Amino acid sequence: MTAVESPASGGCPVHHGFEPFDQKNPFPAYAELRREEPVMFDERVGYWVVTRYDDVKAVFDDWETFSSENAQAPVRERGAEAERIMAEGGFTAYSGLSARTPPEHTRIRKVAQKAFTPRRFKVLEPSIRAHVVQCLEEMLERPGAEGDFFADLAYDVPTVTILTLIGADTAKVDLFKQWSDSRAAMTWGDLSDEEQIPHAHNLVDYWQECLRLVQDAHDTERDTLVGDMVRSQQAGDEISDHEIASVVYSMLFAGHETTTTLISNAMRVLLGHPEQWRQLVDDPSRIPGAIDEVLRYSGSIVAWRRKALRDTEVGGVAIPAGAELLLVMGSANRDEHRFDGGETFDISRENAREHLSFGFGIHYCLGNMLAKLQAKIALEEIARLMPGVRLQEGADIGFRENLSFRVPLEVPVTWKEAA
């Protein structure tokens, strides 16, 4: 099959309404792709777009055919000035894990997994809860009874959590967020050469901080994730300082950006379905299941990338060696062949945990338990302290433009007494 051509567009493919960087409401286009062209080549980005559940899962699971080596590659090539800034600034960061392949991936993940343990999460749980409560109480003290769950809660909590785990300065939340925004823009955005320049400077500073954290762990005994990896290295595990810094570079991004989005999307979607929010208020034990349904219905990451290492097929479509694929989990998670009534949000859904929002196979997200723990705590405390919260009337929530992350710009809410 080929993309339908629109006479009005001068013969250019219309791609079933799919716009790679537009995250406002991509789901109607996803549904049409699943029906009409589940494996479609999009020449605008140079990717084969894969949208059905079984196909996406099969590609994730076959790392020997579909390499993750392009997962962190810039969607748009860096301009000459950005390249110069990064080269002169000593930027040599590489993916921590997601773009590495075995045996290198296996070796590094083994060390990282020793440090990234449930024990560390449980130790942090009281401080995460206290931070959530503090943020909510500050919101409730505000005159006007209005706020924004993105800016007032989800922005800070996951960032402070991952900075604490890694041993970075928790007073620099805004700076780390700024660096993370630059990483997202430079890797998954659609920037002009001129627009890349400030982000290139930020990435240099970000990488130098990662190197500093590793050196600090060598110089000073610290009970942190970085300290754990350095001690593993000193005990004989095969991992270099550059590889540890690259893991830190990834964790300082992935460890909070997607959780900020998960908490924001959870409240955006739940308050958009007030009868289901009320069910959680009445029975908070249902919150873990609701979080999985949020991840299925409106995940933080809607698309990820792979590269074919040999001639192959996906969904009956021939894929040549060297071809790049965009796996659209945001579509797969609503595939009616896997999820009955997939376009419907239902916190009672029995198979919601089969979503692909954390990936699948050897690259399954290392931090999934920490992300779900923080979302669970946030929802529990909102249900306890703000049971009557609701979206502000007429809220039209925008989303950041990029290829892979569906990030709401705000979640405006009110807890005023209804008129």
N, C-alpha and C positions, 0 to 999 in steps of 0.2 A: 504494500500500500504506500501511497505517497500523500503528502499533505495536500489538502484541498486548495485549489487556487481561486482567488477572488478576482473577478474581472475588474471590480472597482479599484483594486490595488495594483492594477497593471500587470497581473499575472504572478504577483508574489504570493507565496504560500501564506495562508492565514492561521495555520497551526491550531485549528479548533479553538481559538480564543486564548491559547496559552501564551502568556507573556513572562519570560524567564525571570525578570527582576521585580515584577509587580506582585506584592504579597497582600494586597488589600482584600481580595476575595478570589483566590485561585481555584476554588473547589468546583465550580461549574465547568471550567476548562478541563480540570483533572477528570471529571466524570465523562466528558465527551471524548477525551483521549482514551480512557479505558474502553469505551464502547467502540470507537471508530478507528483508532490507530494507537494501540497500546505500546508499540515500539516505534517511535517517530524520530526521524533525523531533523534537528533544528539547526539550520545553517547559520542562524544569527549568533549562536554561541559555539557551534561545532560539536554538539553532543547528541547522541542517541538518547532520547527521553523515554524512560521506562516507567510505566504507571500502574501495572497490575501487581497485586500482592505476591502471587506465586513467582512471577518473574523477578521482582525486586529481591525477594528472599533468596531465590536460587543464585542470583549474581553475588549477593553478600556472602553466601555460603561457599562459593567456589573461588577461593583466593588464588588458586593455582592458574586459573584461566583469566580471572578479572583482578588485576593488581590494584592496590590502594595507593600506588605511587603518585597519583595525580590529585589525591584528596585535599591537599593543602596548597596546590599550585594556584597562582593568581589566575582568575578567570580572564582578566584582561592583562596583557603584557605590561610590565612596568616601563614607564618612559625613561629616556636617557638620564634626565636630571634625578629622578627618584633612584635609579640604579647607582648613580654616582654618589649620592648622599649615603646610601646604605653601604656601599663598598668602602667608602672612606671612613664611615662610622664603625666599621668592623662587624657589620651585621652578617652573621653566618648561621642564624637559627635554622633548625630543621624541625620537622614534626617530632613530637614526643613519641607517639605511637601510631596515630591514625593513618599516616601516609607511609609507614614502614612496612616491609614485607618480611616473612620468615626467610632465614633464621634470625635475622637482626631483630625483628619485631618480637619474636618469642623470647629472646635473651633479655631485651630491655623490659618487656612487660613483666617478666618474672621478678625483676628487681623492684619495679614500681609497685607491683601488687603486694609485695611484702610490706611496703610502707603505707599503702592505701587500704587500711584494714577497717572492718566494722568496729574494732576496739576504739580506734581514734574517733570515729563518728559518735559513739555512745558517750565518750568522755566529754565531747563538745555539746551534746544535746541540751544540758541545762543552760549553757550560755546562749545557745541559739534561741531557746524558748524565751529567756530573759530579754534578749535583744528584740524579738518579735513583739513581746508585750510592751516594751518601752516605746517602740515605734507606734503601736496602736494607741497607747495611752496618750502619746503626744498628739496624735490625730484627733482623739476624742476631746482633748482640751481646747481645740481650736474653735473660735467663734465662727458661726456660719454652718457648722456640721457638714463640711464638704472636704474631700481630699482626693488623693490619687494613689491607688495601691501600687502603681509602678514606681513613682518617685518617692513616696512616703514610706514604703515597706520593702518592696522587692528589689529596689536598687541597692540598698545598703546590706541587707542581711546576708545574702549568699557571698557577697564580696568580702565582708569581714570574716566570714567563716573560712573561705579558702585562703585568705591572707594569713589567718591564724594557723591553719594547718601547715602552710608552707613556711611560716616564720617571717613573713614580710610585714612591713609597717602598716598597721590597721588605721593609722591616721591619714593614709594616702589613698583612700577609697576613690576619690574623684580622679586622681592621677592614673590609677590602674584602670579605671573605667575608660578614661580617655585613650590610653594605650590599646585597650581591648577594642574600642570602637575603630581605631585605626587599623588594627589587624583585620577586623571583619571587612572594613571598606577596601583594604588593599588586596585581600584574598578573594572575597566573594562579591565585591561591588563592581560597578561599571563606571569607573572614574576616568576623566581625561588626564593627560600627562600633567597638566597644571594642577589639577585637584589632588593628584597623588603626593605632591611635594610636602605639605605639612604632615601627612601621614607617614611618609618615609622618615622624617626626623623623629616622630614618635616611636616608630619601630626600632630605631637605633637605640633610643633611651630605654625602651622596654627590654631589649636583648641585653644591654649592658647591666641592667638591674638583675636579670636572671643569672648572669655570670657572677655578679657580686654576691648573690645569695648562696651560690655554691661555694665560692671562696670563703665566705663567712662561716659556712658549715664546717669547712676544713679547719678554720682558725679557732672556732669556739664550739664547745660541746652543746648542742641544742636538741631538745626533744621535738623535732619537727619532721615533716615529710622529707625535706631536703637533707636534714641530718641523718635520717634513716637510710637514705640512698647512699650518702657518703660513707656511712659506717659499713654498709653492704659492700661497697667498693673496697674499703680498707680490709674487709674480712676475706676478700678474694673473689667476689662476684665480678664478672666481666662487664663493666660499664664505665665509660669515660666521663670526665667532668663536662665535656661538651654535650654528651648524651643526657646527663643529668640536667644540665641547663636547658636543653631542648624539652625535656619532660616538664620542667618548671614553666617554660614558655607556653606550653600547651595547657597545663593545669591552671595557670593564672588567667587564662581565657575561658576554657571550657568549664572550669570549676565554678564559675559564677554567672557567665552570660546566659547560658541555657537555663539555669535555675531561676534567675531573675525573670526570664521569659515564662518559665513553667508556672511560677506563682502568679504572675500577671495574667496569663491566659486562663489559669484555673478560675480566678475570681471573675474575669471578664465573661467566660462561658457560663459559669454557675449562676452568676447574677442575671445573665441573659435567659436563664431557665429557672426563674424564682421558685417554682414548685419543687425543683430538685435541690436547690440550696436549702429550702426549708426542711427537706428530709435529712440533710446532713446536720443542720442545727439540732433537730430532734434526736438524731442518732449519729453522733460523731464516729462511732465504730465503722461507719460506712465510708469514711474519708479515704482510706487506702484504695478501695475499689474505684472511687470517684477520680482519684489522681490518675490511675491507669486509663480511665475513659477519657480524661482530658488529654493525656499523652496520645491516645489514639485519634481523637477527634480534632485536636488542635495542638499538635506537637510543636516544640521549639524549633526543631530542625525539620524542614519539609523536603530537602533533597540533599543527596550526597553523591560523590563521584567515584568512578572506577575506570580502568583502562584495560581493554582486551589485549592479551598477550599473544593470541593466535586467532586464526579464523575460527569463528564459532557461530552459534545461533542463540537468540533470545526470543522467546515467544514465537518461534517459527520464522523469525526474520534473520537473514544473514548479517553477521557483524564481522567486519574485516579486522585482521590483526592491526593493532595500533589505534583502533577507534576508541573514543572516549564516551562514557555513558553517564547520564544523569539519572540516578535512581530516586524517584519521587515518592518518598515514604508518606508524604502528606496525602498522596492519592492512594497508595497501597493500603493505608490504614482505613480507608473508607470503601474499599473494594467489597461490593455486595456478595461476591463469591466466597469471601472469608468472614465478613461481618454482616449479618442479617440486618437490613435497614441501616446500612453503613453511614448514610448521611444524617442519621438521627442521633442526637446526644442522649445517652441513657446510662446513668450511673449504676443501674442494675445489670448491665451487660455482663454475661458470664465469661466471655472470652476476650474481654478488653485487654488482658495482659499479653495477648498475642500480637500486639502492635509492634511496629518496627522502628519506633522513634529513637531507640537506643542502638539501632543497627541490629546485626545478627552475625553469628560466627565468631571468628577469632578476634575481630575488632569490636566486639560488643562493649559498650561504654563502661569504662572502669569505675566511673563515679556515679553510676545509676542509683545506688543505695543512698548515697549522700544527698543527691538531688531530691529523691522521693521523701527522705526524712525531713528535709527542710520545708518542702511543700506541705507535708502532713502537719508539722508543727504550726505553720502559718495558718492553714485552714482551721485547725482546732482552736487556735486562739482568736481568730476572727469570728468563728461561730460562737465562742463564749463571750467575747467582749462587744461584738457588733452584730448580734443576730439579725437585726432589722436593716442592715446595710443594703443598699441597692444602687444600681447604676444611675448616674445623673440623667435626667430626662433629656432625650434628644442627642445623647452622646453619639458622636460619629468618630469612631476610633480609627486612626490611621496606622499604617505599618511601615517600618523601615524597608527601603528597597534594596534587595540583594538576592543572590541566587539561591541561598540555602536556609537562611534563618528568618523565621516569621515572628518578628518582634513588634508588639504593640507600642505605640509612642506614649500612650497613657491609658489608665483605667480610672476615669473620673467617677467618684462615688459620693453618695450622701447618706447620712443617717438621721436626717430631719424626720420628725413625725409627719406621716403622710397627711395631707390636707383632707 
